């Protein structure tokens, strides 16, 4: 079972509602709720996940090598 986190924002009658919403959004982002929600919106097959992971690694490698090449000329 996954860990569940209850996000609460304590407000008083004098507090601004926009402030409370902003604080709630920040807490959701810090706990990764939004990221997890977007990840679960659509199912990806394991083969597709693996393919995307390989492509991302190739992209990082290409970016790093071009960065090294650019600075090695100096």
N, CA, C and O atoms as a GROMACS GRO file, in nm:
protein
  296
    1UNK      N    1   0.083  -0.118   0.000
    1UNK     CA    2   0.000   0.000   0.000
    1UNK      C    3   0.088   0.125   0.000
    1UNK      O    4   0.188   0.132   0.071
    2UNK      N    5   0.050   0.221  -0.080
    2UNK     CA    6   0.130   0.342  -0.091
    2UNK      C    7   0.103   0.434   0.026
    2UNK      O    8  -0.002   0.430   0.090
    3UNK      N    9   0.202   0.518   0.053
    3UNK     CA   10   0.185   0.617   0.159
    3UNK      C   11   0.089   0.724   0.111
    3UNK      O   12   0.100   0.774  -0.001
    4UNK      N   13  -0.003   0.758   0.196
    4UNK     CA   14  -0.096   0.864   0.162
    4UNK      C   15  -0.068   0.984   0.250
    4UNK      O   16  -0.038   0.970   0.369
    5UNK      N   17  -0.079   1.099   0.191
    5UNK     CA   18  -0.053   1.223   0.262
    5UNK      C   19  -0.179   1.307   0.257
    5UNK      O   20  -0.237   1.327   0.150
    6UNK      N   21  -0.221   1.356   0.370
    6UNK     CA   22  -0.335   1.446   0.375
    6UNK      C   23  -0.282   1.588   0.379
    6UNK      O   24  -0.209   1.627   0.470
    7UNK      N   25  -0.320   1.664   0.278
    7UNK     CA   26  -0.275   1.802   0.269
    7UNK      C   27  -0.384   1.891   0.327
    7UNK      O   28  -0.499   1.890   0.282
    8UNK      N   29  -0.346   1.968   0.428
    8UNK     CA   30  -0.442   2.060   0.489
    8UNK      C   31  -0.381   2.199   0.495
    8UNK      O   32  -0.261   2.217   0.513
    9UNK      N   33  -0.468   2.298   0.479
    9UNK     CA   34  -0.427   2.437   0.491
    9UNK      C   35  -0.518   2.499   0.597
    9UNK      O   36  -0.638   2.512   0.577
   10UNK      N   37  -0.458   2.538   0.708
   10UNK     CA   38  -0.536   2.600   0.815
   10UNK      C   39  -0.555   2.748   0.785
   10UNK      O   40  -0.459   2.822   0.768
   11UNK      N   41  -0.680   2.789   0.778
   11UNK     CA   42  -0.709   2.929   0.751
   11UNK      C   43  -0.807   2.981   0.855
   11UNK      O   44  -0.879   2.905   0.921
   12UNK      N   45  -0.807   3.111   0.868
   12UNK     CA   46  -0.901   3.177   0.957
   12UNK      C   47  -0.996   3.260   0.874
   12UNK      O   48  -0.977   3.273   0.753
   13UNK      N   49  -1.097   3.316   0.935
   13UNK     CA   50  -1.196   3.394   0.861
   13UNK      C   51  -1.134   3.519   0.798
   13UNK      O   52  -1.184   3.568   0.696
   14UNK      N   53  -1.029   3.569   0.857
   14UNK     CA   54  -0.969   3.692   0.806
   14UNK      C   55  -0.870   3.668   0.692
   14UNK      O   56  -0.828   3.763   0.626
   15UNK      N   57  -0.832   3.542   0.670
   15UNK     CA   58  -0.734   3.510   0.566
   15UNK      C   59  -0.796   3.523   0.426
   15UNK      O   60  -0.916   3.504   0.407
   16UNK      N   61  -0.711   3.555   0.332
   16UNK     CA   62  -0.751   3.569   0.193
   16UNK      C   63  -0.760   3.430   0.128
   16UNK      O   64  -0.672   3.347   0.148
   17UNK      N   65  -0.867   3.406   0.051
   17UNK     CA   66  -0.887   3.276  -0.012
   17UNK      C   67  -0.779   3.251  -0.118
   17UNK      O   68  -0.738   3.136  -0.137
   18UNK      N   69  -0.734   3.354  -0.188
   18UNK     CA   70  -0.630   3.337  -0.289
   18UNK      C   71  -0.499   3.290  -0.225
   18UNK      O   72  -0.427   3.208  -0.282
   19UNK      N   73  -0.470   3.343  -0.109
   19UNK     CA   74  -0.351   3.301  -0.035
   19UNK      C   75  -0.360   3.153   0.001
   19UNK      O   76  -0.263   3.079  -0.014
   20UNK      N   77  -0.477   3.110   0.047
   20UNK     CA   78  -0.496   2.971   0.087
   20UNK      C   79  -0.483   2.877  -0.033
   20UNK      O   80  -0.422   2.771  -0.022
   21UNK      N   81  -0.540   2.916  -0.147
   21UNK     CA   82  -0.529   2.834  -0.267
   21UNK      C   83  -0.385   2.823  -0.314
   21UNK      O   84  -0.339   2.717  -0.355
   22UNK      N   85  -0.313   2.936  -0.307
   22UNK     CA   86  -0.173   2.936  -0.349
   22UNK      C   87  -0.091   2.843  -0.259
   22UNK      O   88  -0.006   2.769  -0.307
   23UNK      N   89  -0.116   2.849  -0.129
   23UNK     CA   90  -0.045   2.763  -0.035
   23UNK      C   91  -0.079   2.616  -0.059
   23UNK      O   92   0.009   2.530  -0.052
   24UNK      N   93  -0.205   2.588  -0.088
   24UNK     CA   94  -0.248   2.451  -0.117
   24UNK      C   95  -0.178   2.398  -0.242
   24UNK      O   96  -0.131   2.284  -0.243
   25UNK      N   97  -0.171   2.479  -0.348
   25UNK     CA   98  -0.104   2.437  -0.472
   25UNK      C   99   0.044   2.408  -0.447
   25UNK      O  100   0.098   2.309  -0.496
   26UNK      N  101   0.109   2.495  -0.369
   26UNK     CA  102   0.251   2.474  -0.338
   26UNK      C  103   0.273   2.343  -0.262
   26UNK      O  104   0.368   2.270  -0.289
   27UNK      N  105   0.184   2.314  -0.169
   27UNK     CA  106   0.196   2.189  -0.093
   27UNK      C  107   0.175   2.068  -0.183
   27UNK      O  108   0.245   1.968  -0.170
   28UNK      N  109   0.079   2.077  -0.274
   28UNK     CA  110   0.054   1.968  -0.369
   28UNK      C  111   0.178   1.943  -0.454
   28UNK      O  112   0.215   1.829  -0.477
   29UNK      N  113   0.240   2.050  -0.501
   29UNK     CA  114   0.360   2.036  -0.582
   29UNK      C  115   0.475   1.976  -0.501
   29UNK      O  116   0.549   1.892  -0.552
   30UNK      N  117   0.490   2.019  -0.377
   30UNK     CA  118   0.602   1.970  -0.296
   30UNK      C  119   0.587   1.821  -0.263
   30UNK      O  120   0.687   1.751  -0.252
   31UNK      N  121   0.464   1.772  -0.249
   31UNK     CA  122   0.442   1.630  -0.222
   31UNK      C  123   0.436   1.548  -0.350
   31UNK      O  124   0.430   1.425  -0.343
   32UNK      N  125   0.436   1.612  -0.465
   32UNK     CA  126   0.434   1.540  -0.592
   32UNK      C  127   0.298   1.490  -0.633
   32UNK      O  128   0.288   1.398  -0.714
   33UNK      N  129   0.193   1.548  -0.581
   33UNK     CA  130   0.057   1.504  -0.611
   33UNK      C  131   0.024   1.529  -0.758
   33UNK      O  132  -0.031   1.442  -0.825
   34UNK      N  133   0.057   1.646  -0.807
   34UNK     CA  134   0.024   1.683  -0.944
   34UNK      C  135   0.102   1.596  -1.042
   34UNK      O  136   0.047   1.549  -1.142
   35UNK      N  137   0.229   1.574  -1.014
   35UNK     CA  138   0.312   1.490  -1.100
   35UNK      C  139   0.258   1.348  -1.107
   35UNK      O  140   0.251   1.289  -1.215
   36UNK      N  141   0.219   1.294  -0.992
   36UNK     CA  142   0.165   1.158  -0.987
   36UNK      C  143   0.032   1.150  -1.060
   36UNK      O  144   0.005   1.052  -1.130
   37UNK      N  145  -0.051   1.252  -1.046
   37UNK     CA  146  -0.181   1.255  -1.114
   37UNK      C  147  -0.163   1.253  -1.265
   37UNK      O  148  -0.230   1.176  -1.335
   38UNK      N  149  -0.073   1.336  -1.315
   38UNK     CA  150  -0.049   1.341  -1.459
   38UNK      C  151   0.008   1.209  -1.510
   38UNK      O  152  -0.023   1.165  -1.620
   39UNK      N  153   0.093   1.146  -1.428
   39UNK     CA  154   0.153   1.019  -1.467
   39UNK      C  155   0.047   0.910  -1.479
   39UNK      O  156   0.057   0.822  -1.565
   40UNK      N  157  -0.055   0.915  -1.395
   40UNK     CA  158  -0.157   0.811  -1.394
   40UNK      C  159  -0.274   0.839  -1.488
   40UNK      O  160  -0.364   0.756  -1.501
   41UNK      N  161  -0.275   0.953  -1.554
   41UNK     CA  162  -0.386   0.985  -1.643
   41UNK      C  163  -0.397   0.887  -1.758
   41UNK      O  164  -0.508   0.851  -1.799
   42UNK      N  165  -0.285   0.844  -1.811
   42UNK     CA  166  -0.287   0.751  -1.923
   42UNK      C  167  -0.192   0.635  -1.894
   42UNK      O  168  -0.083   0.655  -1.840
   43UNK      N  169  -0.235   0.516  -1.928
   43UNK     CA  170  -0.152   0.398  -1.905
   43UNK      C  171  -0.050   0.386  -2.018
   43UNK      O  172  -0.084   0.402  -2.135
   44UNK      N  173   0.073   0.357  -1.981
   44UNK     CA  174   0.177   0.331  -2.079
   44UNK      C  175   0.226   0.189  -2.058
   44UNK      O  176   0.253   0.146  -1.946
   45UNK      N  177   0.237   0.118  -2.169
   45UNK     CA  178   0.288  -0.018  -2.160
   45UNK      C  179   0.434  -0.014  -2.116
   45UNK      O  180   0.504   0.084  -2.142
   46UNK      N  181   0.480  -0.118  -2.049
   46UNK     CA  182   0.620  -0.122  -2.005
   46UNK      C  183   0.718  -0.105  -2.121
   46UNK      O  184   0.824  -0.045  -2.103
   47UNK      N  185   0.685  -0.159  -2.238
   47UNK     CA  186   0.775  -0.146  -2.353
   47UNK      C  187   0.785  -0.001  -2.398
   47UNK      O  188   0.892   0.044  -2.440
   48UNK      N  189   0.676   0.073  -2.389
   48UNK     CA  190   0.677   0.215  -2.427
   48UNK      C  191   0.758   0.295  -2.326
   48UNK      O  192   0.833   0.385  -2.363
   49UNK      N  193   0.741   0.264  -2.198
   49UNK     CA  194   0.820   0.332  -2.094
   49UNK      C  195   0.969   0.310  -2.115
   49UNK      O  196   1.048   0.403  -2.104
   50UNK      N  197   1.006   0.185  -2.146
   50UNK     CA  198   1.146   0.153  -2.168
   50UNK      C  199   1.201   0.227  -2.289
   50UNK      O  200   1.314   0.278  -2.287
   51UNK      N  201   1.121   0.234  -2.395
   51UNK     CA  202   1.163   0.305  -2.516
   51UNK      C  203   1.186   0.453  -2.486
   51UNK      O  204   1.286   0.511  -2.529
   52UNK      N  205   1.093   0.514  -2.413
   52UNK     CA  206   1.108   0.656  -2.378
   52UNK      C  207   1.230   0.678  -2.290
   52UNK      O  208   1.300   0.779  -2.303
   53UNK      N  209   1.256   0.584  -2.200
   53UNK     CA  210   1.372   0.595  -2.112
   53UNK      C  211   1.501   0.589  -2.192
   53UNK      O  212   1.594   0.666  -2.166
   54UNK      N  213   1.508   0.497  -2.289
   54UNK     CA  214   1.626   0.487  -2.376
   54UNK      C  215   1.646   0.613  -2.458
   54UNK      O  216   1.758   0.663  -2.472
   55UNK      N  217   1.536   0.666  -2.514
   55UNK     CA  218   1.545   0.788  -2.595
   55UNK      C  219   1.592   0.906  -2.511
   55UNK      O  220   1.672   0.988  -2.558
   56UNK      N  221   1.544   0.916  -2.388
   56UNK     CA  222   1.586   1.025  -2.300
   56UNK      C  223   1.735   1.013  -2.267
   56UNK      O  224   1.806   1.113  -2.261
   57UNK      N  225   1.781   0.890  -2.246
   57UNK     CA  226   1.923   0.868  -2.216
   57UNK      C  227   2.009   0.904  -2.336
   57UNK      O  228   2.116   0.965  -2.320
   58UNK      N  229   1.964   0.868  -2.456
   58UNK     CA  230   2.039   0.902  -2.577
   58UNK      C  231   2.045   1.053  -2.596
   58UNK      O  232   2.148   1.108  -2.637
   59UNK      N  233   1.934   1.120  -2.568
   59UNK     CA  234   1.928   1.266  -2.580
   59UNK      C  235   2.024   1.332  -2.481
   59UNK      O  236   2.095   1.426  -2.517
   60UNK      N  237   2.026   1.283  -2.357
   60UNK     CA  238   2.118   1.338  -2.257
   60UNK      C  239   2.263   1.318  -2.299
   60UNK      O  240   2.346   1.407  -2.285
   61UNK      N  241   2.291   1.198  -2.350
   61UNK     CA  242   2.428   1.166  -2.392
   61UNK      C  243   2.471   1.256  -2.508
   61UNK      O  244   2.584   1.307  -2.509
   62UNK      N  245   2.383   1.276  -2.604
   62UNK     CA  246   2.414   1.362  -2.719
   62UNK      C  247   2.436   1.506  -2.674
   62UNK      O  248   2.528   1.573  -2.721
   63UNK      N  249   2.353   1.552  -2.584
   63UNK     CA  250   2.365   1.689  -2.533
   63UNK      C  251   2.497   1.707  -2.459
   63UNK      O  252   2.565   1.809  -2.476
   64UNK      N  253   2.533   1.610  -2.376
   64UNK     CA  254   2.657   1.617  -2.300
   64UNK      C  255   2.779   1.614  -2.392
   64UNK      O  256   2.874   1.689  -2.371
   65UNK      N  257   2.776   1.528  -2.494
   65UNK     CA  258   2.890   1.520  -2.584
   65UNK      C  259   2.906   1.647  -2.667
   65UNK      O  260   3.018   1.689  -2.695
   66UNK      N  261   2.795   1.708  -2.707
   66UNK     CA  262   2.804   1.833  -2.783
   66UNK      C  263   2.857   1.945  -2.694
   66UNK      O  264   2.929   2.034  -2.740
   67UNK      N  265   2.820   1.940  -2.568
   67UNK     CA  266   2.868   2.041  -2.473
   67UNK      C  267   3.019   2.027  -2.454
   67UNK      O  268   3.092   2.126  -2.450
   68UNK      N  269   3.065   1.903  -2.441
   68UNK     CA  270   3.209   1.878  -2.426
   68UNK      C  271   3.286   1.922  -2.551
   68UNK      O  272   3.391   1.984  -2.541
   69UNK      N  273   3.232   1.889  -2.667
   69UNK     CA  274   3.298   1.922  -2.793
   69UNK      C  275   3.310   2.074  -2.809
   69UNK      O  276   3.414   2.124  -2.854
   70UNK      N  277   3.206   2.145  -2.773
   70UNK     CA  278   3.205   2.291  -2.786
   70UNK      C  279   3.315   2.355  -2.700
   70UNK      O  280   3.382   2.448  -2.745
   71UNK      N  281   3.332   2.306  -2.580
   71UNK     CA  282   3.428   2.367  -2.489
   71UNK      C  283   3.571   2.313  -2.505
   71UNK      O  284   3.666   2.370  -2.451
   72UNK      N  285   3.586   2.204  -2.580
   72UNK     CA  286   3.720   2.148  -2.597
   72UNK      C  287   3.802   2.225  -2.701
   72UNK      O  288   3.924   2.209  -2.706
   73UNK      N  289   3.737   2.308  -2.782
   73UNK     CA  290   3.807   2.385  -2.886
   73UNK      C  291   3.887   2.499  -2.828
   73UNK      O  292   3.979   2.549  -2.894
   74UNK      N  293   3.856   2.541  -2.709
   74UNK     CA  294   3.922   2.657  -2.649
   74UNK      C  295   4.062   2.629  -2.609
   74UNK      O  296   4.130   2.717  -2.557
   0.00000   0.00000   0.00000
